Amino acid sequence: MQRGEIRIHNETISSFDNYLVSRGIPLPPGRVTEPSQVSIVEADGRAVPCEGRVLQRRPDGSIEWLLADYLTSLAPDEKKSLFIELKPNPRKPVEHAVEVVESADAVTVRNGITELVLGRAGSLIRRLVIDGKEVIAPDSLVDLEVVDPDGKVYRASVSPGYEVTIEHANRLRATIKISGKHQARDGSTFLDFDLRFTLTANRADVKLMHTFTCREAQTGIIEVKAMRLVVPTTMAPTARKLVRQSHHGQGYFPRPVTIDENIEVVASSVNDINHYPRDYKYANWACSLCAITRASAKTGCTIPSTSSRRAARNSAPTIPPAVCARFIPGWAGNSLI
């Protein structure tokens, strides 16, 4: 192998600048021993910003699989090819490289556009600044909450602390994972969680991925009423919310939606959400899945996380097919997404 091809197709009508792609690349035996010996170039031979990490080596020490992060730009509906070359990586500079800084009580990830400070206890996010504007202030409490069927609330912030892990870090991408347990004020715990925050070079947005794990001692069905990610922000009460709907209509196409009201998003096969418990029946489950949002006490936003009334032990919840939303005008003054 002298050159490998990576084919990319932007199937959307949007353009993407500084779009980060992460891909595993197989390499020929005995040819590459260090990630710096691999470059990714455009069709005209121009190198793109690229960083690699070894996933697997052969017995002879050569790299068998390399995880490559690289930046590229895509026009609407563009098809393009990038090429893998076995030559020294020129490490093309990027204007806003990612940097991770650890301290005793926090981990900071920044790129010159966005700065995100993650706590090891208490508030999950200590501070978020985007384009010089403080979006989450140091005195805010960003929290994960789980509610059991009896209404008992378990919070991440009540636990003694979190395990914060730098899962991936280079100048193009950093992923930080916060792991912990939801704990009630009486000391009892319910469900484990992982939150992954990813920041990439030259971009202001932060990707957030939430995972919950059921390790409860009891067997059979584990009932969950709600899960909430509560994020107080500095947004004004009159701020309009922009939500990206991943799938809309029978065509399942994505669309941005601008919303004045606060909304509650519910995954449901029942169109009449107000009578959801009465009308919904699925494998003898009642209220199987509800992503319920909650207004923060101060102006802020709550990002709903999928939750289940009944989730099988050590498995993901069963998700009914349709997604509906209802507006809650009584929550005016708080920004819920």
N, C-alpha and C positions, 0 to 999 in steps of 0.2 A: 504493500500500500504506500503510494506516494501522496495521494490526495483522496480525501473522502468528502462526500457531498451531504449537506444538510438542506432539506427542502422545507420552506416555510410558506404558508398561505394565510394571509389575513382575510378571513371570511366575513369581516364586518365592513361597514361603510365609514368607519372612523380611521383616522391616521394615528399612528403611534410613534412618538419620538423617544429615543433612549429606552426602547422596550427591552427588558431583560428576559433572556431565555436561558433556562438551565436544562442541560441534557446530558445523559450518560453516553460516552463515546467509547466504542471498543477499539483497541489499538493492536497492531500486529505483534507477534512474539519477538522478544529480544531487541526491539527498536527504540523504546522510550523508557527511561528510568526516572525522569523528573517531569512534573507538569510544565515546567518552563520550556520544555523542548517541543511543545505543541502550540501552533498558532491557528487562528480562525480568520479567514480573509473573505472579502467581497469577491464577486465575479471578476472584477477588474484588478484583483490582487491587493487592494488596500486592506490593511489589517484593521480589525475591529477590536475594541477593548475586550479583553478575555482573561479569565482566571480559571485555574484548574485545581481539582483536589482528587487525590488517589482514592478510588473506591476498592480496587482489588489488584493485587500483584500476582505474578506467576512465580513458580519456585525459583526461576533464575533471577528474580528481582525486577524484571521488566513490568511495566504497567499494562494490565489487561483491560481494566475499565477506568475511565477518567470522567469525573463529573465536571463539566465545563459551564461556567457562567459567562455570558457575553451579551453585549449591547448591540442593538440594531434598530433601524427605523423602518417603518412599514407604511405605505400609502394604502388608501382604501382598496380592498379587493386585490391587493398586490400579491403576486407569487414571485418568490425569489429564492436563490440558492446561495448558501454560504459554503465555504470549503475548509476542510481540516487539512492542515499541512504539517508535516513533521520537520519543523524548523524552529529555531529559537523564537519565543514569544517576544515581540518588541515592546510589550506592555504600553500600548498606546494610552496616553494620558487622558484622564477624565476630569472635568471641571469640578464636579462635586462628588468626590470619593467618599465612601462610607468608612466611618471610624467607630470603634467600640471602646469604651472606657469603663473599667470596673472600679468600684469603691466598696467600702465595708457594708454599706446599707443600700446600694443601688447599682444599676448598670445603665449607662448612657450610650445610646446609639445616635449618630448624627451624620449629616452629609453636607452641611453648609446651607441647606435649605430648611431641613426639618431636624429638630432635636427632640428625642424621646427619652425620658428618664423613667426607668422601671424600678419599682421598690422590691425589696426582699421581705417586707412585712408591711401590714397596713394597706395603704392605697396601692393598687396594682400599678397604676400610672402616677408617678409623682408630678410630672410636668410634660406638656406637649407644646412645642412652639413650631409654627409653620409660617415661612416667609416673614419672620420677625414678629408675628402676632401670636400671643399666648392664647392657646385654645383650651388647655387644661391647666389650671393654676395649682401651685403647690399645696394650697389649703383644701383642695377638693379630695373627695374620697371616691375613687373608682373601685367598684366592687363587683364580685360575682355572687349571686344569690340563688339558692335552690329552696323550693317550698315543697314540703311533703303533703300528703292528702289531708292531714289535720290542720294545715296552715302554719306549721312550725317552720321558721325561716333559718336557714344555715348560710353563713356568709364566709367568703374567703378571708375578709379582713379580720375576723374574730380569731382565726387560727394563729398559732405562735409565729409562723413565718412560712416562706416559700422556698422552694429550690429553684434557683435561677441558673439556667444553663445557656452558654453560647453554643448553639448547635452548628452554626456555620458563620464564618466571618472572613471576608476579603474586601478589597476596595470597591467591588461592584455590588455586593449583597451581604447583608447580615441578618441572621434569624436568631432571635432570643426566645427561649422557652421558659415560662413560669409554670411550675407544677405545685399542686397543693391539695388540701382538702377543704370542703365547706364545713364550717363548724358553727354550732349554735352556742348561745351564751351559757348554757348549762354544761358545756364541754363535750357534748355528743357530736358526732360527725356523720356526714351523709354525702356520698359520691366524691370521687376525685376529679380533678380538672387539670387540663393543660391549655395554656394560652401561648400561641406563637405569634411574635411580632416580626415582620420582615420589612426592612428598609433597603432601597436600592439606590444606586448612584444616579445623580442628575434628576431625581424625581422627588416630589414633595409628599406623595401619598405613602401611607403605612398600611401594609396588608396584615389583617388580624385573622387568625384561625383558632377556633375554640373546639376542644375535644373534652367530653366527659366520659369517665370510666366507672363502671359499677363493680365495686369489690366488697359489697356488703356481705356479712356473714350469713344472712338468711337465704333460704333457697326459694325457688319459684318466682312469682311475679313481684317486681319492685315498683311500687307506685310513686310517681312524681307528678306534682301538680303544676309546677312552673320552674323555669330557669330564666334568670335575668342578668344581663350585663349592664350595670348602672354607671353611666359616664357623665357626671356633671361637667358642663363646659361654660365658657365665658360668653356664649352666644346670647344675644338679646332675646327677650320673650317674644318679640315680633318676628324673629328670624324665620325665613322660609327654609324648609328642609328639602334637600335633593336626594332622592333615593333611586338607586339603580335596580330595576326589576329584572332579574335574570331571565325569566321566562314569562311571556305574555301571550295570551290568546292561543288558538289552536296551532298557530305556526311556531310557538315557543321561541319568539324572538325577544332579545333584550331591549329595554327602553329606559331612559331617564324619566323620573316622575317628580315634579315639584309639588310640595304639599304644604299648606298653611296650617292645617290641623295636626294634632297629635294622633297617631294611629296605633291600633293593636293589630298585629299580624297573627293570623290563626291558620294553621294547616288543617284543612277540613274537607270532607266529602259532602258537607251540608251547606247549601247556599244561605239558609236562614241562620246566621250566626247567633242571633238572640235566643234561638231555641236549640242550640247545639246539643246540650245534654239530653234533651228529649228526643231529638230526631236521629242522632248519630248512633248507628249500630254497626259494629265491625268485629267479627269474631268474638262476640260477647264482651267487647271492651266498651266502656263508656268514657267519653271525653278523652280519646286516645292520645291526641297530640295537640297541644296548644302552645304556641310561642307567645307568651304574655309579657307585655312591656309594662314598666312602672315608671311613673314620673319621679324624678329626683326632688328632694325638698327644696333645692335651689335650681335656678335656671340651668338646664343641662339636657343631655340626651341619653336615652336608654336604647341600646342596640339589642334587639331580641335574639336569643339563642334558642334553637329548637328544643322543646321540652316535651316530655311524655307523661301522661297520667299512668301508663302502665308500660314499663320497659322491661324486657326479659333480662334476667341476670346475665352479666358479661356479654351483652349483645346490644346492638344499636336499636333504637325504637322503630316500630313500624310506622311508616308515614302514609296517611291517607292521601289520595291522589290530587285533590284540588287545594288551592290556596286562596283564601278570602281575606278581606280586611274590613274592619269597621272603624269609623271615626268616633273619637271620644272628646267632644267639645268641652267637657268639664275640666280637662287637663290643660286648658290654655295657659300659657306662661311658662311651660316647660317644653323642651324640644325633644321629642321622641322619634326615633327612626325605627 
